[in-house]
Amino acid sequence: MSFYYDRLKALIKLSRPINCLIGGLSVFIAAFVAGITVSWHGVVFAVISSMFITAGANAINDWYDIEIDRINRPERVLPAGLISARAGFYAAIFSFACGIIFSIFIGLYAVIISLFSTALLVFYSATLKRRVLWGNLVVSLVSGLAFIYGALAGGNVTGGIVPALLAFLFHLGREIIKDMEDVAGDAKHGANTLPVVYGEETAKIIVIAVFAILILFTFIPYLIGYYNLLYLKTVVLGVNVVVAGVSFLLWSKSSRPQLKLYSTILKIDMLVGLFAIYIGS
C-alpha cells in the first residue's frame, strides 16, 4: 500500500501542483474579469483542462530534461528516481489527453487552443528550450494564452487580451531568471539558452528591460478605464514594487541560491497579480 501511495505522491509532485493551481486560477480570473456571458460549465471545464495541460507540460519537460536536472535540480522526481522515466512520460501523455478531452466540452476554438498549446509545450521541451529566447517566448506565450482560454470559455475572448499581455511580460522575465539559475546543467548538455550563449550580464539587462516594460504597461489598463483604482493600487504595491526590487537585487546579487529565491518570489507574486486583476475588474 505504501508503494502505491509513494508513487501517487511522486506523480502529484511531478505535476507541480502550485503551477497547476496558478494556471487554473489564471483561466478562472480571465473568465470572471472578461464577463461570463455563457454557462459556468465551460469555465469549469476550462479550469480543469488548463490544470491538466500544465501538469502535462511539467511532466514532459522533466522527462526531456532528466539528464540536465541531475545537475540543476537533482531533487526533482525523475532524477531522484522516485518514479521511472517511462512513468513520467506516460503521466505527461495522460495529462495532455485529459486537458484536450475537457476542452471538447467548451467548443471548437477551445480545442484548437488546447491542441496548439500542447504542441507548443512538447516542441518547447524537445527543442525550443535549448534555443536562445525561443523557449522563454513559448512559455510566456502559453501562459498568456491561459487568459485568452478563460475569456473564451466565459464567452468574451477580447476580455482576456490585457491580462494575457501582462502575463506574457511577467513570465518572460521570470523564465530568463530561471535559465540563469540553470546555466551549469544547460551548458554541460548543450542547451543554448540566453545566459549560456550571451552571458549573465546580457541576460540581466534583458530581464530588467522586460520588467521595466511590464511596470509601464501595468498603468495602461487603469489609464484607459479598463480596470479600476483598486487594481492600480494593488498592482503598484503588490507587483511593481516586487518586480522592481527583484530587478535591483538581480543586478547586484546573482548567485544560484539568490536566483532561485528571486524566481520563487516572482512565482508567489503571480498570485498577487491575479488578485489585482480580479478585484480591479
C-alpha positions in Angstrom: 0.0 0.0 0.0 2.9 2.3 0.9 4.4 1.7 -2.5 1.4 2.9 -4.4 1.0 5.9 -2.1 4.6 6.9 -2.7 4.2 6.6 -6.5 1.0 8.7 -6.4 2.7 11.3 -4.3 5.6 11.4 -6.7 3.2 11.8 -9.7 1.5 14.7 -8.0 4.8 16.2 -7.2 5.8 15.7 -10.9 2.8 17.8 -12.0 4.0 20.7 -9.8 0.5 21.4 -8.2 1.3 25.0 -7.4 1.9 25.7 -11.1 -1.3 23.8 -11.9 -3.2 25.9 -9.4 -1.8 29.2 -10.8 -2.8 28.0 -14.3 -6.3 27.2 -13.2 -6.7 30.5 -11.4 -5.5 32.4 -14.4 -8.2 30.8 -16.5 -10.9 31.4 -13.9 -10.0 35.0 -13.3 -9.8 35.7 -17.0 -13.3 34.4 -17.4 -14.5 36.4 -14.5 -13.0 39.7 -15.5 -14.0 39.3 -19.1 -17.6 38.9 -18.0 -19.2 35.5 -18.2 -21.9 35.6 -20.8 -22.5 31.9 -21.2 -22.9 28.9 -18.8 -20.4 28.5 -16.0 -19.9 24.9 -17.2 -17.5 26.0 -19.9 -15.4 27.9 -17.4 -15.2 24.9 -15.0 -14.1 22.7 -17.9 -11.5 25.3 -19.0 -10.0 25.5 -15.5 -9.7 21.7 -15.3 -8.4 21.5 -18.8 -5.7 24.1 -18.2 -4.6 22.4 -15.0 -4.2 19.1 -16.8 -2.2 20.7 -19.7 0.0 22.5 -17.1 0.6 19.1 -15.4 1.5 17.5 -18.8 3.8 20.4 -19.6 5.7 20.0 -16.3 6.0 16.2 -16.7 7.2 16.2 -20.3 9.6 19.0 -19.5 11.1 16.9 -16.7 11.2 13.8 -19.0 13.2 15.6 -21.6 15.4 17.4 -19.1 16.2 14.4 -16.8 20.0 14.5 -17.5 20.1 18.3 -17.1 18.1 18.1 -13.9 20.6 15.5 -12.5 22.9 18.6 -12.2 20.5 21.5 -11.9 17.6 20.0 -9.8 18.6 16.5 -8.6 15.7 16.7 -6.0 13.1 16.5 -8.7 11.0 13.4 -9.1 12.7 11.8 -12.2 16.4 12.5 -11.5 15.7 11.4 -7.8 14.3 8.1 -9.1 11.0 8.4 -7.3 9.3 7.1 -10.4 10.7 5.8 -13.7 11.3 8.0 -16.7 8.7 5.8 -18.5 6.1 6.5 -15.8 6.8 10.2 -16.1 6.4 10.1 -19.9 3.0 8.3 -19.6 1.9 10.8 -16.9 2.6 13.6 -19.4 0.6 11.9 -22.2 -2.3 11.2 -19.8 -2.4 14.7 -18.6 -2.3 16.3 -22.0 -5.0 13.9 -23.2 -7.3 14.8 -20.3 -6.7 18.5 -20.9 -7.7 18.2 -24.6 -10.7 16.0 -23.8 -12.1 18.5 -21.3 -11.6 21.3 -23.9 -14.1 19.5 -26.2 -16.9 20.4 -23.8 -16.1 24.1 -24.3 -16.1 24.4 -28.0 -14.1 24.2 -31.2 -11.9 27.2 -30.6 -11.0 25.9 -27.1 -10.0 22.5 -28.7 -7.8 24.4 -31.1 -6.1 26.4 -28.3 -5.6 23.3 -26.2 -4.0 21.4 -29.1 -1.9 24.4 -30.1 -0.7 24.9 -26.6 0.1 21.2 -26.1 2.0 21.0 -29.4 4.0 24.2 -28.4 4.8 22.8 -25.0 6.0 19.5 -26.3 8.1 21.2 -29.0 9.4 23.6 -26.3 10.6 20.7 -24.1 12.1 18.7 -27.0 13.8 21.5 -28.9 12.9 25.2 -28.3 14.1 25.2 -24.7 17.6 24.8 -25.9 17.5 27.8 -28.3 18.2 31.4 -27.4 15.0 33.1 -26.2 12.7 30.9 -28.2 11.9 28.7 -25.2 11.3 31.7 -23.0 8.9 33.2 -25.5 6.9 29.9 -25.9 6.4 29.5 -22.2 5.4 33.1 -21.9 3.0 32.8 -24.8 1.3 29.8 -23.4 1.0 31.5 -20.0 -0.7 34.4 -21.7 -2.9 32.1 -23.7 -4.4 30.8 -20.4 -6.2 34.2 -20.1 -7.4 34.0 -23.6 -8.6 30.5 -22.9 -10.5 31.5 -19.8 -12.1 34.6 -21.5 -13.1 32.4 -24.4 -14.8 29.9 -22.1 -16.6 32.8 -20.5 -17.9 34.0 -23.8 -15.9 37.2 -24.2 -12.5 36.4 -25.7 -11.4 40.0 -26.1 -11.6 40.4 -22.3 -8.5 38.2 -21.9 -6.2 40.3 -24.1 -4.9 42.8 -21.4 -4.2 40.2 -18.7 -2.6 37.9 -21.4 -0.1 40.7 -22.3 0.7 41.3 -18.6 1.2 37.6 -18.0 3.4 37.3 -21.1 5.8 40.0 -19.9 5.9 38.8 -16.3 6.6 35.2 -17.3 9.2 36.2 -19.9 11.3 38.0 -17.3 11.0 35.1 -14.8 11.8 32.4 -17.4 15.1 34.1 -18.2 16.0 34.3 -14.5 15.3 30.5 -14.3 17.7 30.0 -17.2 20.3 32.0 -15.3 19.8 29.6 -12.4 20.2 26.5 -14.6 23.3 27.6 -16.5 25.6 24.8 -15.2 23.4 21.9 -16.4 22.3 23.7 -19.5 25.8 24.4 -20.6 27.0 20.9 -20.0 24.2 19.3 -22.0 24.3 21.8 -24.9 21.2 23.9 -24.1 21.9 27.2 -25.8 19.8 29.4 -23.5 20.3 33.2 -23.4 22.7 33.3 -20.4 24.7 30.3 -21.8 25.2 31.9 -25.2 25.4 35.6 -24.3 26.4 35.6 -20.7 24.8 36.5 -17.4 25.2 40.3 -17.8 23.3 40.3 -21.1 20.6 38.2 -19.5 20.3 40.6 -16.6 19.9 43.6 -18.9 17.1 41.9 -20.9 15.3 40.8 -17.7 15.4 44.3 -16.3 14.3 45.8 -19.6 11.3 43.3 -19.8 10.3 44.1 -16.2 10.6 47.9 -16.9 8.2 47.4 -19.9 5.9 45.4 -17.7 5.8 48.1 -15.0 5.0 50.7 -17.5 2.3 48.6 -19.1 0.6 47.9 -15.8 -0.6 51.6 -15.8 -2.3 51.4 -19.2 -5.4 49.3 -18.2 -6.2 51.9 -15.5 -5.5 54.9 -17.7 -7.8 53.7 -20.4 -10.5 52.8 -17.9 -10.2 49.0 -18.3 -9.5 48.4 -14.6 -10.3 50.5 -11.6 -8.2 52.3 -9.0 -8.2 49.3 -6.7 -6.4 47.4 -9.4 -3.8 50.2 -9.8 -3.1 50.4 -6.1 -2.7 46.6 -5.8 -0.6 46.1 -8.8 1.7 49.0 -8.0 2.3 48.0 -4.4 2.0 44.2 -4.8 3.5 43.6 -8.2 5.6 46.6 -9.4 7.4 47.1 -6.1 8.3 43.4 -6.0 9.4 43.3 -9.7 11.5 46.5 -9.3 13.1 45.1 -6.1 13.9 41.8 -7.8 15.4 43.7 -10.8 17.6 45.8 -8.4 18.8 42.7 -6.5 19.4 40.8 -9.7 21.8 43.4 -10.9 23.9 43.3 -7.8 23.5 39.7 -6.5 23.0 36.7 -8.8 24.4 33.5 -7.2 22.4 30.4 -7.8 20.6 30.4 -4.4 19.7 34.0 -4.9 18.4 33.4 -8.4 16.2 30.6 -7.0 14.9 32.9 -4.4 14.0 35.6 -7.0 12.2 33.0 -9.1 10.2 31.8 -6.0 9.3 35.4 -5.0 8.1 36.0 -8.5 6.0 32.8 -8.6 4.3 33.9 -5.4 3.8 37.4 -6.8 1.9 35.9 -9.7 -0.9 35.3 -7.2 -0.8 39.0 -6.2 -1.1 40.0 -9.9 -4.0 37.7 -10.4 -5.7 39.2 -7.3 -5.1 42.7 -8.7 -6.9 41.8 -11.9 -9.7 40.0 -10.1 -10.5 43.0 -7.8 -9.9 45.6 -10.4 -12.4 44.5 -13.0 
